[in-house]
């Protein structure tokens, strides 16, 4: 059985973590399949937004597969940790906007996948946390670095050092979650956000994401230089001229990503 399900529809890619019986925990096979899927999406210009969710009703992902971990040598553990880190870095570096549809438990590596995405919409009953220290390890797929950048150093230390599990509403208050919705409407809400993004110029969206993501990790002057270079790439596009023409004709623009 495939550990990752992938489909493409109306310029949106759908990724489903497909190990429902294991609460969608990450084993090496799943990480390998997910990395291959992300590489495919990266190169597909028809895909303009990505939605990631977990199979079933209980879990987005409970993190690393601890049953598998018990059978691994130290070198195999290091292999898995590198695989999950590289995979989530690939997700964070996708040119397309990414949306995590959190539909239940979101712990450890599942949480790290969530914060590697651009947006998170969570079901109301979801529980979230970086619980690694309770297993005598630390977050190893970006959690110690991305979380402080999202919510500040002190609060990130609290969540990581106490292995605290939080409700979706608290995650919203911390700025980790864009919106909390009823589980039945979770996918619809994610699709609605994706469709709002799809209305805009594809080149502009990817360049805006790039400028924000890269600039956030630099000083303001460097960030402004990044923005300027990203803006330059939109000037010669056909889409920019189409937007001006559509404005003059009082119609919706027809963007082609060119």
NUSEDO-138833 format. One line per field, with one value per residue: residue number from 1; residue in three letters; x, y, z of N, C-alpha, C in turn. Coordinates in steps of 0.001 Angstrom, whole numbers, plus 500000, padded with zeros to 6 digits. Each point is the difference from the previous one (the first is absolute). Last residue first. Layout:
BEGIN
num <- (NUM; ...)
residu <- (ALA; ...)
n.X <- (X; ...)
n.Y <- (Y; ...)
n.Z <- (Z; ...)
ca.X <- (X; ...)
ca.Y <- (Y; ...)
ca.Z <- (Z; ...)
c.X <- (X; ...)
c.Y <- (Y; ...)
c.Z <- (Z; ...)
***
This chain:
BEGIN
num <- (258; 257; 256; 255; 254; 253; 252; 251; 250; 249; 248; 247; 246; 245; 244; 243; 242; 241; 240; 239; 238; 237; 236; 235; 234; 233; 232; 231; 230; 229; 228; 227; 226; 225; 224; 223; 222; 221; 220; 219; 218; 217; 216; 215; 214; 213; 212; 211; 210; 209; 208; 207; 206; 205; 204; 203; 202; 201; 200; 199; 198; 197; 196; 195; 194; 193; 192; 191; 190; 189; 188; 187; 186; 185; 184; 183; 182; 181; 180; 179; 178; 177; 176; 175; 174; 173; 172; 171; 170; 169; 168; 167; 166; 165; 164; 163; 162; 161; 160; 159; 158; 157; 156; 155; 154; 153; 152; 151; 150; 149; 148; 147; 146; 145; 144; 143; 142; 141; 140; 139; 138; 137; 136; 135; 134; 133; 132; 131; 130; 129; 128; 127; 126; 125; 124; 123; 122; 121; 120; 119; 118; 117; 116; 115; 114; 113; 112; 111; 110; 109; 108; 107; 106; 105; 104; 103; 102; 101; 100; 99; 98; 97; 96; 95; 94; 93; 92; 91; 90; 89; 88; 87; 86; 85; 84; 83; 82; 81; 80; 79; 78; 77; 76; 75; 74; 73; 72; 71; 70; 69; 68; 67; 66; 65; 64; 63; 62; 61; 60; 59; 58; 57; 56; 55; 54; 53; 52; 51; 50; 49; 48; 47; 46; 45; 44; 43; 42; 41; 40; 39; 38; 37; 36; 35; 34; 33; 32; 31; 30; 29; 28; 27; 26; 25; 24; 23; 22; 21; 20; 19; 18; 17; 16; 15; 14; 13; 12; 11; 10; 9; 8; 7; 6; 5; 4; 3; 2; 1)
residu <- (UNK; UNK; UNK; UNK; UNK; UNK; UNK; UNK; UNK; UNK; UNK; UNK; UNK; UNK; UNK; UNK; UNK; UNK; UNK; UNK; UNK; UNK; UNK; UNK; UNK; UNK; UNK; UNK; UNK; UNK; UNK; UNK; UNK; UNK; UNK; UNK; UNK; UNK; UNK; UNK; UNK; UNK; UNK; UNK; UNK; UNK; UNK; UNK; UNK; UNK; UNK; UNK; UNK; UNK; UNK; UNK; UNK; UNK; UNK; UNK; UNK; UNK; UNK; UNK; UNK; UNK; UNK; UNK; UNK; UNK; UNK; UNK; UNK; UNK; UNK; UNK; UNK; UNK; UNK; UNK; UNK; UNK; UNK; UNK; UNK; UNK; UNK; UNK; UNK; UNK; UNK; UNK; UNK; UNK; UNK; UNK; UNK; UNK; UNK; UNK; UNK; UNK; UNK; UNK; UNK; UNK; UNK; UNK; UNK; UNK; UNK; UNK; UNK; UNK; UNK; UNK; UNK; UNK; UNK; UNK; UNK; UNK; UNK; UNK; UNK; UNK; UNK; UNK; UNK; UNK; UNK; UNK; UNK; UNK; UNK; UNK; UNK; UNK; UNK; UNK; UNK; UNK; UNK; UNK; UNK; UNK; UNK; UNK; UNK; UNK; UNK; UNK; UNK; UNK; UNK; UNK; UNK; UNK; UNK; UNK; UNK; UNK; UNK; UNK; UNK; UNK; UNK; UNK; UNK; UNK; UNK; UNK; UNK; UNK; UNK; UNK; UNK; UNK; UNK; UNK; UNK; UNK; UNK; UNK; UNK; UNK; UNK; UNK; UNK; UNK; UNK; UNK; UNK; UNK; UNK; UNK; UNK; UNK; UNK; UNK; UNK; UNK; UNK; UNK; UNK; UNK; UNK; UNK; UNK; UNK; UNK; UNK; UNK; UNK; UNK; UNK; UNK; UNK; UNK; UNK; UNK; UNK; UNK; UNK; UNK; UNK; UNK; UNK; UNK; UNK; UNK; UNK; UNK; UNK; UNK; UNK; UNK; UNK; UNK; UNK; UNK; UNK; UNK; UNK; UNK; UNK; UNK; UNK; UNK; UNK; UNK; UNK; UNK; UNK; UNK; UNK; UNK; UNK)
n.X <- (503020; 496289; 495210; 495043; 495958; 496416; 495401; 497344; 499627; 503349; 504251; 502307; 502170; 504299; 503652; 501518; 502681; 504619; 502617; 500920; 503566; 505109; 504137; 500629; 501005; 504262; 501863; 499045; 502771; 503846; 499468; 499589; 503885; 502242; 498451; 501469; 504151; 499982; 498382; 502076; 499463; 497061; 495664; 499833; 499009; 495452; 497331; 500499; 498225; 495388; 498520; 500558; 496828; 495902; 499911; 499676; 495662; 495558; 495005; 496182; 500726; 499790; 495949; 498795; 501574; 497568; 496233; 500615; 500315; 496000; 497662; 501344; 498327; 495437; 498351; 501749; 499644; 502999; 504007; 504628; 504511; 504299; 503695; 499881; 498156; 495435; 498324; 500802; 497146; 496047; 500121; 502121; 504309; 504454; 505450; 504888; 503731; 503393; 498542; 496975; 501716; 502972; 498291; 498621; 503320; 501814; 496844; 496853; 501474; 504611; 501332; 499292; 502958; 503948; 499911; 497856; 501639; 501077; 501187; 498506; 501153; 500440; 498259; 495140; 497343; 501180; 497812; 495694; 497188; 494810; 493966; 494456; 494421; 495173; 497953; 502280; 503236; 503745; 504623; 504481; 504159; 503205; 502668; 498288; 497656; 502654; 501510; 497040; 499869; 503472; 499022; 494939; 494548; 494600; 495688; 499057; 502408; 502268; 503597; 502490; 503379; 502061; 503859; 504512; 503114; 502545; 498765; 499845; 504028; 501911; 498609; 502169; 504238; 500113; 499079; 503456; 503505; 499257; 500385; 504342; 501921; 498803; 502308; 504112; 499888; 497009; 495042; 495408; 496863; 497661; 495790; 496135; 498622; 499081; 499281; 496482; 495156; 496258; 495570; 495476; 495507; 496907; 501792; 504523; 502676; 502198; 501335; 500156; 501640; 500440; 500779; 501242; 501233; 504642; 503711; 503994; 499883; 497639; 502143; 502660; 497829; 498963; 503354; 500749; 497132; 500790; 503237; 498724; 497483; 502283; 502136; 496726; 496119; 494563; 494888; 496925; 499571; 496828; 499349; 502922; 501073; 500124; 499260; 499531; 498778; 499977; 498084; 498323; 496241; 500784; 503307; 502359; 502209; 501638; 503276; 501596; 498684; 499734)
n.Y <- (533332; 497235; 500908; 503281; 503628; 503967; 502975; 504536; 504744; 502474; 501769; 497039; 496312; 500616; 499851; 495740; 497607; 500777; 497577; 495477; 498664; 501147; 502492; 501753; 497322; 499179; 503362; 500000; 497756; 502177; 503063; 498256; 498923; 503468; 501307; 497515; 501094; 503441; 498989; 495631; 494714; 496086; 500767; 500234; 496275; 498894; 503148; 500294; 496478; 499972; 502762; 498507; 496974; 501876; 502287; 497535; 498533; 503209; 499999; 497469; 496217; 500195; 499096; 495478; 497429; 500177; 497305; 495440; 498654; 499440; 495969; 496192; 499552; 499150; 496724; 500506; 504775; 504188; 504251; 502888; 501465; 498090; 500533; 503725; 500350; 499025; 496050; 495936; 498829; 497805; 495308; 497122; 497679; 497599; 499601; 499449; 502601; 502628; 502156; 503724; 504016; 502608; 502978; 504227; 503359; 502113; 501566; 499254; 498561; 498751; 496414; 495563; 497863; 497640; 495787; 496446; 497174; 495313; 497514; 500417; 497397; 495993; 496869; 499684; 503691; 503873; 501002; 502252; 504302; 501225; 500366; 498375; 500620; 500802; 503190; 500294; 502839; 502573; 502892; 501683; 500152; 495600; 497420; 498845; 495803; 496145; 499000; 497809; 495371; 497564; 500131; 499743; 500522; 497651; 501179; 501929; 504292; 502037; 503516; 502470; 503196; 502652; 500162; 499235; 496847; 498731; 497888; 495311; 497675; 499236; 496262; 495901; 499171; 498451; 495484; 496872; 499554; 497275; 495344; 498057; 499212; 496072; 496167; 499105; 497919; 495699; 497601; 498488; 502733; 503393; 499182; 500758; 504458; 503938; 505446; 503734; 500855; 502054; 501070; 497905; 497876; 498272; 498029; 500553; 504689; 504646; 504734; 503241; 504141; 503231; 501140; 496533; 498990; 499510; 496329; 498310; 499240; 496103; 495812; 499154; 498615; 495431; 497068; 499823; 497336; 495365; 498543; 499867; 496295; 496034; 499574; 501072; 502777; 500528; 499825; 497151; 495240; 497903; 502580; 501741; 503114; 505641; 503533; 504490; 503103; 504648; 503585; 502019; 497564; 495282; 495257; 496170; 495676; 497048; 496549; 496043; 495224; 494553)
n.Z <- (482801; 502034; 499327; 500763; 499289; 502318; 500605; 498837; 498015; 497231; 501302; 502866; 498074; 498198; 502923; 501300; 496936; 499861; 502998; 498897; 497118; 501563; 501753; 504593; 504108; 502137; 502883; 504670; 503027; 501533; 503560; 504415; 502374; 502147; 504193; 503722; 501943; 503135; 504396; 502276; 500151; 499535; 498037; 495121; 497116; 499322; 497534; 495338; 497320; 499045; 496567; 495592; 498213; 498543; 495860; 496032; 498724; 500307; 501944; 501709; 502985; 504807; 502055; 500341; 503676; 504034; 500317; 500924; 504462; 502347; 499354; 502422; 504449; 502094; 503161; 504493; 502350; 501139; 500599; 498053; 499232; 502895; 502853; 503368; 504670; 500975; 497998; 502127; 503482; 498839; 499106; 503939; 502602; 502960; 501764; 501632; 502072; 497925; 495893; 500208; 501907; 497478; 496857; 501436; 500437; 495986; 495799; 496277; 495455; 499788; 502848; 498275; 496780; 501374; 502429; 497488; 496082; 499740; 504121; 505710; 504316; 504110; 503373; 500681; 501160; 497518; 495740; 498221; 497709; 498123; 499654; 498688; 498236; 498790; 496908; 495105; 496664; 496359; 498225; 496515; 497707; 500905; 502939; 504281; 500383; 500552; 504242; 502919; 499702; 502106; 504866; 500906; 499345; 499474; 497838; 495635; 496951; 495443; 497390; 495611; 496353; 495133; 496214; 498640; 503281; 504052; 504182; 499629; 500144; 504205; 502323; 499036; 501943; 504437; 500790; 499145; 503151; 503675; 499358; 500132; 504195; 502182; 498828; 502074; 504256; 499850; 500046; 501373; 502498; 497523; 497869; 502354; 500592; 496303; 499415; 499920; 500049; 496284; 498494; 502305; 501093; 496365; 494889; 497195; 499114; 497412; 496681; 495150; 496254; 495027; 495510; 495419; 495553; 498812; 501877; 502383; 504784; 501436; 500287; 503750; 503901; 500479; 501522; 504637; 502595; 500311; 503088; 504522; 501508; 501080; 504206; 503962; 503085; 501481; 500404; 502410; 499542; 497174; 495988; 496054; 495865; 498798; 495912; 496314; 495313; 496490; 496048; 495871; 498056; 501216; 501164; 503806; 503376; 504862; 503153; 501871; 497319; 499528)
ca.X <- (501038; 501291; 500532; 501423; 500231; 501157; 500961; 499744; 499063; 498792; 499464; 499520; 498724; 498995; 499715; 499296; 498617; 499324; 499930; 498916; 498755; 499058; 499892; 499796; 498597; 499615; 500545; 499106; 498798; 500355; 500231; 498708; 499341; 500701; 499515; 498650; 500130; 500603; 499036; 499727; 501088; 501204; 499744; 500246; 501433; 500672; 499646; 500526; 501465; 500336; 499642; 501039; 501230; 499806; 499973; 501381; 500848; 501053; 501043; 499463; 500038; 501371; 500250; 499349; 500798; 501223; 499580; 499810; 501335; 500640; 499341; 500536; 501437; 500227; 499268; 500721; 499443; 498701; 499497; 498565; 499295; 498884; 500427; 500341; 501453; 500382; 499524; 500906; 501225; 499708; 500033; 498796; 499069; 499033; 498589; 499284; 498976; 500617; 500947; 499349; 498992; 500689; 500480; 498854; 499563; 500902; 500910; 499289; 498556; 499802; 500309; 499015; 498830; 500347; 500689; 499161; 499770; 499604; 501153; 499523; 499533; 500660; 501440; 500599; 499410; 500782; 501211; 500052; 501321; 501130; 501274; 500965; 501403; 500368; 499804; 498715; 499886; 498611; 499355; 498755; 499736; 499033; 500749; 500631; 499021; 499480; 501079; 500025; 498793; 500243; 501350; 501067; 501074; 501276; 500057; 498727; 500249; 498632; 499831; 498992; 499623; 499497; 498553; 499574; 499167; 500604; 500121; 498645; 499501; 500654; 499252; 498667; 500124; 500428; 498846; 498963; 500424; 499921; 498603; 499489; 500563; 499281; 498712; 500244; 500267; 501313; 501070; 500718; 500508; 501200; 501139; 500165; 500830; 499473; 500811; 501445; 500445; 501126; 500791; 501365; 500658; 499339; 499173; 498895; 500197; 499169; 500503; 499298; 500133; 499789; 500180; 499609; 498540; 499536; 498735; 500276; 500898; 499209; 499110; 500852; 500336; 498807; 499811; 501045; 499646; 498904; 500526; 500863; 499149; 499311; 500936; 501090; 500993; 501372; 500781; 499762; 501106; 500086; 498954; 500250; 499071; 500837; 499430; 500857; 499518; 500514; 500293; 501229; 499787; 498691; 500036; 499169; 500185; 499055; 499638; 499987; 500743; 499164)
ca.Y <- (500348; 499690; 498752; 499801; 498585; 499617; 499237; 498568; 499720; 499438; 501002; 501150; 499600; 499963; 501390; 500626; 499527; 500757; 501392; 500129; 500243; 498906; 499605; 501101; 500103; 498822; 500103; 500872; 499205; 499037; 500723; 500425; 498776; 499644; 500932; 499616; 498836; 500465; 500717; 501356; 500942; 499504; 499888; 501256; 500246; 498893; 499953; 501204; 499932; 498991; 500574; 500969; 499278; 499234; 500933; 500443; 498914; 499653; 501003; 501113; 499677; 500192; 501444; 500641; 499733; 500801; 501397; 500226; 500012; 501253; 501086; 499985; 500277; 501046; 499703; 499008; 498676; 499742; 498762; 499910; 501124; 499546; 498799; 500323; 500153; 501184; 501188; 500134; 500605; 501399; 500805; 499902; 501110; 499814; 500342; 499055; 499326; 499457; 498921; 498874; 499382; 499207; 498785; 499099; 499526; 499061; 500592; 500422; 500204; 501057; 501308; 500408; 500658; 501208; 500936; 500533; 501440; 500305; 499901; 500142; 501353; 500523; 500167; 498751; 498948; 499905; 499182; 499142; 499418; 500191; 500264; 500201; 499633; 498989; 500484; 499577; 498842; 500057; 498858; 500227; 501433; 500493; 500168; 501327; 501089; 500102; 500597; 501423; 500544; 500253; 499700; 499972; 500632; 500058; 499154; 499330; 499195; 499765; 498803; 500096; 498715; 500090; 500123; 501316; 499935; 500688; 501423; 500548; 500032; 501137; 501181; 500000; 500375; 501402; 500811; 499893; 500801; 501404; 500422; 500019; 501213; 501128; 500058; 500574; 501439; 500273; 500613; 498961; 498981; 500500; 499825; 498548; 499519; 498666; 498855; 500158; 499906; 499083; 500591; 500513; 500216; 501016; 499637; 499077; 498619; 499561; 498775; 499717; 498639; 499953; 501347; 500010; 500040; 501388; 500034; 500165; 501142; 501229; 500025; 500306; 501420; 500772; 499839; 500780; 501414; 500275; 499866; 501151; 501172; 499884; 500367; 499026; 499950; 500193; 500704; 501427; 500427; 499015; 500239; 498876; 498869; 499062; 499375; 498953; 499463; 498663; 499743; 500694; 501447; 500387; 501386; 500293; 501275; 500115; 501360; 500801; 501246; 501197)
ca.Z <- (499025; 500609; 499452; 500222; 499704; 499191; 500793; 500027; 501099; 499379; 499068; 500766; 500608; 498931; 499628; 501121; 499983; 498936; 500463; 500981; 499275; 499775; 498589; 499045; 499576; 499224; 498639; 499227; 499719; 498957; 498750; 499447; 499518; 498764; 498978; 499621; 499115; 498755; 499160; 500491; 499746; 500674; 501432; 500688; 500073; 500692; 501416; 500646; 500080; 501000; 501300; 500354; 500352; 501239; 501127; 500202; 500513; 499051; 499796; 499196; 498575; 499526; 500101; 498845; 498800; 500088; 499831; 498572; 499386; 500401; 499268; 498641; 499957; 499000; 498764; 499203; 500264; 499381; 500600; 500276; 499374; 499179; 499289; 498622; 499878; 500778; 499277; 498855; 500523; 500319; 498777; 499177; 500021; 498923; 500213; 499128; 500809; 501209; 499727; 499318; 500862; 501018; 499342; 499865; 501307; 500662; 500958; 501214; 499855; 499002; 500586; 500999; 499417; 499252; 500892; 501068; 499874; 498620; 499098; 498621; 499719; 498812; 500234; 499528; 500833; 501239; 499926; 501191; 499768; 500897; 499354; 501082; 499841; 500996; 501369; 500532; 500884; 500438; 500644; 500730; 500065; 499017; 498764; 500018; 500007; 498640; 499215; 500324; 499390; 498593; 499546; 500985; 499239; 500698; 501188; 500247; 501197; 500467; 500816; 501050; 500579; 501365; 500166; 499520; 498803; 498858; 500303; 500059; 498619; 499356; 500436; 499406; 498588; 499939; 500350; 498969; 498843; 500415; 500028; 498622; 499387; 500598; 499310; 498669; 500130; 500573; 499220; 499254; 500929; 500668; 499104; 499847; 501105; 500314; 499579; 500041; 501393; 500171; 498914; 500060; 501288; 500811; 501143; 499737; 500407; 501113; 500622; 501257; 500508; 501447; 500529; 501409; 500057; 499941; 499258; 498573; 499789; 500078; 498834; 498843; 500084; 499637; 498558; 499333; 500110; 499064; 498641; 499746; 499799; 498717; 498929; 499917; 498936; 500471; 498983; 500250; 500861; 501081; 500997; 500915; 499910; 500748; 501184; 500566; 501271; 500325; 501407; 500395; 499874; 499492; 499536; 498842; 499305; 498897; 499599; 501221; 499935; 500000)
c.X <- (500381; 501160; 501335; 500439; 501498; 500081; 501186; 501017; 499554; 498946; 498702; 499348; 499402; 498631; 498928; 499628; 499185; 498536; 499276; 499860; 498833; 498779; 498945; 499872; 499796; 498551; 499545; 500447; 499008; 498804; 500303; 500170; 498667; 499384; 500680; 499429; 498634; 500154; 500603; 499117; 499688; 501213; 501235; 499813; 500304; 501495; 500826; 499706; 500564; 501509; 500322; 499706; 501113; 501295; 499864; 500072; 501440; 500941; 501091; 501097; 499458; 500071; 501407; 500177; 499421; 500846; 501215; 499592; 499906; 501392; 500651; 499405; 500540; 501483; 500269; 499314; 500642; 499479; 498581; 499690; 498533; 499265; 498972; 500519; 500436; 501499; 500442; 499623; 501019; 501232; 499779; 500113; 498807; 498938; 499161; 498488; 499282; 499002; 500521; 500963; 499403; 499001; 500731; 500413; 498848; 499423; 500756; 500907; 499362; 498521; 499796; 500345; 499036; 498778; 500344; 500680; 499249; 499586; 499684; 501190; 499392; 499546; 500780; 501529; 500494; 499408; 500735; 501306; 500351; 501289; 501114; 501383; 500805; 501472; 500475; 499909; 498558; 499753; 498559; 499560; 498784; 499771; 499098; 500972; 500684; 499037; 499623; 501074; 499901; 498782; 500219; 501359; 501182; 501083; 501334; 500052; 498682; 500086; 498562; 499920; 499069; 499492; 499633; 498499; 499636; 499209; 500504; 500047; 498589; 499516; 500641; 499233; 498635; 500076; 500347; 498816; 498923; 500432; 499858; 498573; 499528; 500493; 499118; 498711; 500206; 500183; 501303; 501251; 500850; 500615; 501289; 501170; 500177; 500901; 499342; 500732; 501511; 500434; 501290; 500464; 501258; 500798; 499496; 499229; 498787; 500319; 499114; 500484; 499262; 500004; 499677; 500312; 499495; 498478; 499419; 498742; 500176; 500855; 499200; 499169; 500871; 500290; 498816; 499867; 501038; 499621; 498935; 500555; 500846; 499149; 499336; 500852; 500967; 500973; 501404; 500879; 499894; 501111; 500123; 499008; 500447; 499142; 501007; 499327; 500935; 499503; 500495; 500350; 501170; 499880; 498663; 500075; 498997; 500127; 499039; 499603; 499871; 500873)
c.Y <- (501468; 500268; 499601; 498622; 499731; 498493; 499600; 499316; 498531; 499589; 499529; 501023; 501145; 499655; 500070; 501439; 500637; 499604; 500871; 501432; 500199; 500442; 498927; 499521; 501023; 500054; 498838; 500079; 500803; 499126; 499046; 500681; 500340; 498743; 499744; 500899; 499541; 498858; 500439; 500727; 501317; 500885; 499577; 499942; 501252; 500255; 498960; 499995; 501188; 499931; 499021; 500681; 500961; 499305; 499258; 500933; 500413; 498943; 499493; 500966; 501119; 499813; 500330; 501509; 500711; 499820; 500924; 501445; 500274; 500122; 501347; 501136; 500067; 500293; 501027; 499743; 498999; 498641; 499791; 498657; 500032; 501225; 499537; 498825; 500411; 500278; 501273; 501219; 500183; 500702; 501476; 500926; 499734; 501091; 499725; 500199; 498908; 499297; 499363; 498828; 498768; 499325; 499099; 498704; 499004; 499430; 498950; 500631; 500624; 500316; 501152; 501329; 500510; 500731; 501309; 501018; 500629; 501464; 500309; 500044; 500032; 501451; 500339; 500076; 498618; 498969; 499871; 499216; 499209; 499394; 500125; 500077; 500287; 499621; 499007; 500320; 499703; 498715; 500354; 498717; 500328; 501498; 500511; 500203; 501361; 501171; 500101; 500706; 501504; 500517; 500382; 499751; 500178; 500564; 500158; 499066; 499423; 499040; 499945; 498667; 500206; 498646; 500184; 500229; 501414; 499858; 500792; 501503; 500577; 500139; 501282; 501265; 500108; 500476; 501487; 500907; 499990; 500914; 501470; 500532; 500142; 501306; 501114; 500100; 500644; 501513; 500093; 500537; 498956; 498959; 500413; 499698; 498485; 499369; 498695; 498773; 500094; 500046; 499192; 500636; 500844; 500406; 501198; 499737; 499150; 498544; 499645; 498651; 499890; 498539; 500106; 501360; 500058; 500113; 501423; 500178; 500304; 501218; 501303; 500087; 500409; 501488; 500825; 499911; 500866; 501477; 500336; 499965; 501232; 501236; 499924; 500360; 498846; 499793; 500364; 500876; 501488; 500342; 499071; 500129; 498797; 498774; 499037; 499470; 498871; 499602; 498569; 499864; 500797; 501517; 500340; 501486; 500108; 501395; 499920; 501446; 500769; 501249)
c.Z <- (500126; 499077; 500610; 499513; 500082; 499787; 499118; 500902; 500003; 501025; 499352; 499071; 500803; 500564; 498918; 499666; 501121; 499902; 498973; 500508; 500960; 499196; 499711; 498556; 498881; 499536; 499123; 498544; 499166; 499623; 498847; 498643; 499354; 499373; 498661; 498919; 499514; 499002; 498676; 498987; 500703; 499736; 500789; 501496; 500819; 500158; 500734; 501497; 500773; 500196; 501123; 501338; 500409; 500405; 501328; 501203; 500264; 500546; 499067; 499567; 499114; 498491; 499521; 500018; 498782; 498748; 500067; 499730; 498507; 499390; 500321; 499169; 498578; 499789; 498900; 498661; 499037; 500457; 499504; 500637; 500388; 499462; 498976; 499199; 498598; 499915; 500716; 499159; 498889; 500577; 500290; 498799; 499090; 500118; 498752; 500103; 499226; 500907; 501288; 499815; 499342; 500937; 500992; 499319; 499888; 501288; 500804; 501051; 501232; 499806; 499024; 500655; 501067; 499449; 499298; 500892; 501149; 499866; 498555; 499055; 498606; 499821; 498737; 500076; 499593; 500962; 501329; 500134; 501259; 499484; 501033; 499374; 501266; 499949; 501051; 501481; 500356; 500765; 500312; 500683; 500847; 500192; 498877; 498845; 499918; 499898; 498520; 499169; 500211; 499256; 498550; 499337; 500942; 499092; 500704; 501208; 500510; 501173; 500488; 500723; 501182; 500476; 501479; 500172; 499529; 498706; 498800; 500251; 499943; 498557; 499481; 500367; 499339; 498551; 499952; 500322; 498921; 498860; 500358; 499964; 498555; 499392; 500572; 499200; 498634; 500112; 500775; 499308; 499298; 500935; 500696; 499075; 499963; 501066; 500433; 499504; 500134; 501457; 499898; 498697; 499953; 501237; 500782; 501292; 499708; 500331; 501191; 500517; 501333; 500422; 501488; 500593; 501446; 500013; 500020; 499160; 498517; 499676; 499967; 498728; 498816; 499991; 499510; 498488; 499303; 500023; 498970; 498580; 499670; 499716; 498627; 498787; 500195; 498841; 500477; 499100; 500331; 500988; 501196; 501175; 500824; 500277; 500604; 501255; 500421; 501376; 500138; 501477; 500568; 500004; 499375; 499685; 498868; 499399; 498821; 499740; 501311; 500000)
***
